[in-house]
């Protein structure tokens, strides 16, 4: 197994022990057994604990703050919140970039 996968599994388990709730909504998350994967054609269940960055990659032009303090910048999130936040941040970034450059559709 890759080192990155081991790190995130360990970190997910630590975060679940500390606070087993989504950071963006009050949903309680459930820990699934190691190696568990959704069946082909199915998405993650809504109570699966995904790891999300506290700071969006679009907030800072030169990267996220505290990149060397990864422990403080990772939080648990449910899949709908994680995906919704990513889409919203991407749309905000696109419009912010268009506003700065003056290139509107």
C-alpha positions in Angstrom: 0.0 0.0 0.0 1.2 3.5 -0.8 2.4 5.8 2.0 -0.2 8.4 1.1 -3.1 6.0 1.4 -1.8 4.8 4.8 -1.5 8.4 6.0 -5.1 9.3 5.0 -6.5 6.2 6.5 -4.7 6.8 9.8 -5.7 10.5 9.7 -9.4 9.6 9.0 -9.4 7.2 11.9 -7.9 9.9 14.2 -10.4 12.5 13.1 -13.3 10.1 13.6 -12.2 9.4 17.2 -12.0 13.1 17.9 -15.2 14.3 16.4 -17.3 11.9 14.2 -19.4 14.7 12.5 -19.2 16.5 9.2 -17.4 19.9 9.6 -19.9 21.7 7.4 -23.2 20.2 8.5 -24.4 18.3 11.6 -24.4 14.9 9.9 -22.9 12.0 12.0 -20.4 10.0 10.0 -19.8 6.3 10.1 -16.5 4.5 9.9 -16.4 1.7 7.4 -14.0 -1.3 7.5 -10.5 -0.9 6.0 -10.4 -1.7 2.4 -14.2 -1.1 2.0 -15.2 0.3 -1.4 -18.6 1.0 -2.9 -19.9 -1.5 -5.4 -19.4 -0.8 -9.1 -21.7 2.0 -10.3 -22.5 3.2 -6.7 -21.2 6.4 -5.1 -20.1 6.8 -1.6 -22.8 6.7 1.1 -23.8 10.1 2.6 -22.3 9.1 6.0 -18.9 8.2 4.7 -16.1 10.3 6.2 -14.2 12.0 3.5 -11.1 14.2 4.2 -11.5 17.8 3.2 -9.1 20.7 3.3 -10.1 23.5 5.7 -8.8 26.0 3.2 -9.9 25.8 -0.4 -7.1 25.6 -3.0 -8.7 28.6 -4.7 -8.5 31.0 -1.7 -4.8 31.6 -2.0 -2.9 32.2 -5.2 0.4 30.9 -3.8 -1.0 27.7 -2.2 -2.8 26.9 1.0 -1.4 28.3 4.3 0.1 25.8 6.8 1.0 23.3 4.1 3.6 21.8 6.5 1.1 21.6 9.3 -1.2 19.2 7.5 -2.7 18.0 10.8 -4.4 21.3 11.3 -5.7 21.8 7.8 -7.6 18.5 7.3 -11.1 18.0 8.5 -13.9 15.4 8.1 -16.7 16.0 5.6 -19.6 14.1 4.2 -19.5 13.5 0.5 -22.3 15.9 -0.4 -20.7 18.7 1.5 -17.2 18.0 0.2 -18.4 17.9 -3.5 -20.7 20.8 -3.1 -18.0 22.9 -1.5 -15.5 22.0 -4.3 -18.0 23.0 -7.0 -19.0 26.3 -5.3 -15.3 27.3 -4.7 -14.5 26.5 -8.4 -17.4 28.7 -9.6 -16.4 31.5 -7.3 -12.8 31.3 -8.5 -13.9 31.4 -12.2 -16.0 34.5 -11.6 -13.3 36.2 -9.5 -10.7 35.6 -12.3 -13.1 36.9 -14.9 -13.8 40.0 -12.9 -10.1 40.7 -12.5 -9.3 40.2 -16.2 -12.5 41.8 -17.4 -13.4 38.8 -19.5 -17.1 38.1 -19.1 -19.1 35.8 -21.4 
